[in-house]
Amino acid sequence: MLSEVKEVHDLHVWSIMSDFPALSCHLVVSRDEDGQDVLFKAKKLLHDEFELHHVTTQIDKEGIMKCSADGHCN
């Protein structure tokens, strides 16, 4: 777990092949967090703890994105 991450949304996990899982998600962090640092930590955690090698992660700053109740953000 990363203390810098306030929320995770649009999380998708699938398998490209039986031995090749993939993940994509949005991580919400506070406005003053270094997004690139959090991105590096998140990818390292997903690799080291879950052996995920194909990860697409987007950093969203808290209070900037408008999200609906069903989790869709724009």
QUIZI-V827813 format. One line per field, one symbol per residue. burial: I if it has 24 or more other C-alpha atoms within 12 Angstrom, else O. A space follows every 50 residues. Layout:
burial = ???
//
This chain:
burial = OOOIIOIIIIOOOOOOOOOOOIIIIIIIIOOOOOIOOIIOOIIOOIOOOO OIOIIOIIIIIOOOOOOOOOOOOO
//
